[in-house]
Amino acid sequence: MNYQEKLKAFNPKHNYFIGIDSDGCVFDTMEIKQKQFFIPNALKYFELTGFEEVVRETWEFVNLYSVHRGGNRFISLIRVFDYLRERKEILEAAINIPSLESLKDWVKKETKLSNTTLREHIESHGDDELELVLQWSEKINSDIESGLNRIPPFPHAHEALKDLAPLADIVIVSQTPLEALEREWEENNIRQYARLIAAQEHGTKAEHIKYAAVGKYPDANIIMIGDAKGDQAAARENNILFYPVIPGKEDLSWQRFLKEGKNRFFMRTYSGEYENKLHSEFELSLPSRPFWQ
């Protein structure tokens, strides 16, 4: 059975479905992973070490402090490089930023954007650019596995998972590799709260929700909890509810969900004015225009 077939075979045990993102939502790992593992490896593999400051600024805007936060690593790499090519510092130094045309073609055709599917594509078609991207991505995973100490979930996120598990089917909806998700949830003793973990290998977040939940529960009984615009977009694409975990206010967001959002969700008074207010606050926290433009 392939990964998406597992989503399609998912059967409800409760009347409610809750999809939850992991990095930056349950775990305070976004900044650590991006700053300590993603950026250093990008500087090394794409030979950008002489322009660390501008690369870091651009990378952090895309992956942490903008509407692009929380995206798939391959799409984010393309976006960072597209931004870098317009930066004054790069233009003045006449630095050649890789165009990543092969990667752009691949992400247009493939929805399960993972190291596994990229490796399969390379084995079938061969491509030096994609091979370099794969080496970069695999090194990130290896470094995180060996170098990232256990980081506990946000306290109120842990409390929420414990409270929600007896009432709803919880599925992790993430673009993090499956191996990392399984390890992080197991080592923090919270794996038992999630009935299924859907990772980058399972497809997009919208596909996770579509195959695991839509048509199996009433739309009003399905909610996505996340800290990125991609989580919100996945919810909107499937016509379900979305609860935002505000970047920088993650534990307060979980506390508010426990006090307000949870009861509204189960009592079906969440949508409308209450949800719109939360969405407005969320959107203000993630700018779309970089500061250098």
C-alpha positions in Angstrom: 0.0 0.0 0.0 1.5 3.4 -1.0 1.4 6.4 1.3 -1.7 8.0 -0.3 -3.6 4.7 -0.2 -3.0 4.8 3.6 -4.8 8.1 3.7 -7.6 6.9 1.6 -8.0 3.8 3.8 -8.2 5.9 7.0 -11.5 5.3 8.7 -13.2 7.5 11.4 -13.4 6.4 15.0 -14.9 9.7 16.1 -17.3 12.2 14.6 -14.6 14.9 14.4 -11.3 15.2 12.6 -8.4 17.4 13.6 -5.4 17.9 11.3 -2.3 19.3 13.1 0.9 20.6 11.7 4.1 19.7 13.6 7.2 22.0 13.2 6.4 25.4 14.5 3.0 24.4 15.6 3.4 21.6 18.1 7.2 21.9 18.4 9.2 25.0 18.6 11.6 23.7 16.0 11.2 26.0 13.0 13.9 28.5 13.9 16.4 25.9 15.1 16.0 23.7 12.0 16.2 26.5 9.5 19.0 28.5 11.2 21.2 25.6 12.3 20.7 23.0 9.6 19.0 24.3 6.4 21.0 27.5 6.0 24.5 26.2 6.7 24.0 23.4 4.3 22.6 25.7 1.6 25.7 27.9 2.0 28.0 24.9 1.6 26.3 22.9 -1.1 25.4 25.9 -3.4 28.8 27.7 -2.7 27.3 30.8 -1.2 29.5 31.1 1.9 30.9 34.5 0.9 27.4 36.0 1.1 26.2 34.5 4.3 24.4 37.6 5.6 22.2 38.2 2.6 21.5 34.5 2.2 20.4 34.3 5.8 18.2 37.3 5.6 16.5 36.0 2.5 16.2 32.4 3.8 14.7 33.5 7.1 12.2 35.8 5.4 11.0 33.0 3.2 11.0 30.1 5.7 10.2 31.9 9.0 8.9 35.4 8.8 6.6 35.6 5.8 3.5 34.2 4.1 5.8 31.5 2.7 6.6 30.1 6.1 6.3 26.3 6.5 6.5 25.5 2.8 8.0 22.3 1.3 11.8 22.6 1.4 12.2 22.2 -2.4 9.7 24.9 -3.2 11.2 27.1 -0.6 14.7 26.6 -2.0 13.4 27.8 -5.4 11.8 30.8 -3.8 14.9 31.8 -1.8 17.1 31.6 -5.0 14.5 33.6 -7.0 14.7 36.4 -4.3 18.5 36.2 -4.1 18.8 36.9 -7.8 17.1 40.3 -7.2 19.1 41.3 -4.2 21.4 44.3 -4.8 24.3 42.7 -3.0 24.1 39.7 -5.3 23.7 41.8 -8.5 26.6 44.0 -7.6 28.9 41.1 -7.0 27.7 39.4 -10.2 27.2 36.1 -8.3 25.6 33.3 -10.3 22.7 32.0 -8.3 21.5 28.6 -9.7 18.3 28.9 -11.7 17.1 25.5 -10.5 15.2 25.0 -13.7 15.2 21.2 -13.4 13.9 21.5 -9.8 11.2 23.9 -11.0 10.1 21.4 -13.7 10.1 18.5 -11.1 8.0 20.3 -8.5 5.4 21.2 -11.2 4.9 17.6 -12.0 5.3 15.8 -8.7 3.0 16.4 -5.7 4.9 14.0 -3.3 7.9 16.3 -2.9 10.3 14.1 -0.9 13.8 12.8 -1.0 12.5 9.4 -2.1 10.5 10.7 -5.1 13.4 13.0 -6.1 15.8 10.1 -5.9 13.5 8.0 -8.1 13.3 10.8 -10.6 17.1 11.1 -10.8 17.6 7.4 -11.2 15.2 7.4 -14.1 16.2 10.7 -15.8 19.6 11.7 -14.4 20.3 15.4 -13.6 23.4 16.9 -12.0 21.4 19.9 -10.6 18.8 17.6 -9.0 21.6 15.4 -7.6 23.1 18.4 -5.8 19.7 19.4 -4.4 19.1 15.8 -3.2 22.6 15.7 -1.5 21.7 19.0 0.2 18.3 17.7 1.4 19.7 14.4 2.6 22.5 16.1 4.5 19.9 18.2 6.3 18.0 15.2 7.4 21.2 13.4 8.6 22.4 16.5 10.5 19.0 17.0 12.2 18.8 13.3 13.2 22.3 13.4 14.7 22.5 17.0 15.9 19.1 18.1 17.1 18.5 17.5 20.8 15.0 16.5 21.8 12.8 19.5 21.9 9.5 19.1 23.9 6.2 20.3 22.5 4.7 23.6 23.5 3.1 22.9 27.0 -0.4 23.8 26.0 0.0 21.9 22.7 0.7 18.8 24.7 -2.3 19.5 26.9 -4.5 20.0 23.9 -3.4 16.7 22.3 -4.2 14.9 25.5 -7.7 16.6 25.8 -8.6 16.1 22.1 -7.5 12.5 21.5 -10.6 11.0 23.2 -12.9 13.3 21.3 -11.6 13.4 17.7 -9.4 11.6 15.2 -6.1 13.5 15.2 -3.9 13.3 12.1 -0.5 15.0 11.7 -0.5 17.0 8.5 3.0 18.1 7.7 5.7 18.6 5.0 8.4 17.3 7.3 9.9 13.9 6.3 8.1 10.9 7.9 11.1 9.5 9.7 11.7 12.8 11.5 8.0 13.1 12.5 7.8 9.6 13.8 11.0 10.1 15.8 10.0 13.5 17.3 6.5 12.3 18.3 7.8 9.1 19.7 10.6 10.5 21.8 8.2 13.1 23.3 5.7 10.4 24.3 2.9 12.0 22.3 2.7 9.6 19.3 -0.3 7.8 21.0 -2.5 10.9 20.5 -2.3 10.9 16.7 -4.0 8.1 14.7 -1.9 8.8 11.7 1.1 10.8 10.6 1.0 12.3 7.1 4.3 13.6 5.9 5.9 15.0 2.7 5.9 11.4 1.4 2.1 11.4 1.5 1.7 14.4 -0.8 0.6 18.0 -0.1 -1.2 19.1 3.0 -4.3 19.6 1.0 -4.1 16.1 -0.3 -3.6 14.8 3.3 -6.9 16.4 4.3 -8.8 15.5 1.1 -7.9 11.8 1.3 -8.1 11.2 5.0 -11.1 13.4 6.0 -13.2 15.0 3.2 -16.4 13.0 2.7 -15.8 10.9 5.8 -16.9 13.7 8.2 -19.2 16.7 7.9 -17.1 19.6 6.7 -18.0 21.5 9.9 -16.5 18.6 11.9 -13.0 19.0 10.3 -10.4 21.5 11.4 -6.8 22.2 10.5 -4.5 23.6 13.1 -1.3 25.2 11.8 1.2 28.1 11.9 1.7 28.8 8.2 -0.3 30.1 5.3 0.1 26.7 3.6 -2.0 25.2 6.4 -4.7 27.8 5.9 -4.6 27.3 2.2 -5.0 23.5 2.6 -8.0 24.1 4.8 -9.6 26.5 2.4 -9.0 24.2 -0.6 -11.0 21.5 1.2 -13.7 23.9 2.6 -12.9 23.1 6.2 -12.2 25.1 9.3 -8.7 26.5 10.2 -7.3 27.5 13.6 -4.1 29.6 13.4 -1.2 29.1 15.7 0.3 32.6 15.6 4.1 32.6 15.0 5.8 34.1 18.1 2.6 33.4 20.2 2.5 29.7 19.8 1.8 28.6 23.3 -0.7 31.5 23.8 -2.5 30.3 20.7 -2.8 26.8 22.1 -4.0 28.2 25.4 -6.7 30.1 23.5 -7.7 27.0 21.6 -8.1 25.1 24.9 -10.2 28.0 26.4 -12.3 29.0 23.4 -11.6 27.3 20.1 -12.1 23.7 21.2 -15.6 24.2 22.6 -16.6 26.3 19.6 -15.4 23.6 17.3 -17.3 20.8 19.0 -20.4 23.0 19.5 -20.3 24.1 15.8 -20.0 27.8 16.7 -16.5 28.2 15.4 -17.1 29.4 11.8 -18.1 33.0 11.0 -17.1 36.0 13.1 -14.9 34.1 15.5 -12.9 32.3 12.8 -12.6 35.5 10.7 -11.2 37.4 13.7 -8.5 34.8 14.2 -7.6 34.7 10.5 -7.2 38.5 10.5 -4.7 38.3 13.4 -2.9 35.5 11.7 -2.5 37.2 8.4 -1.1 40.4 10.0 1.7 38.2 11.5 3.0 37.0 8.2 4.0 39.8 5.6 4.1 39.1 1.9 6.6 41.8 0.9 10.2 41.4 1.8 11.9 44.4 3.6 14.5 44.8 0.9 12.0 45.6 -1.9 
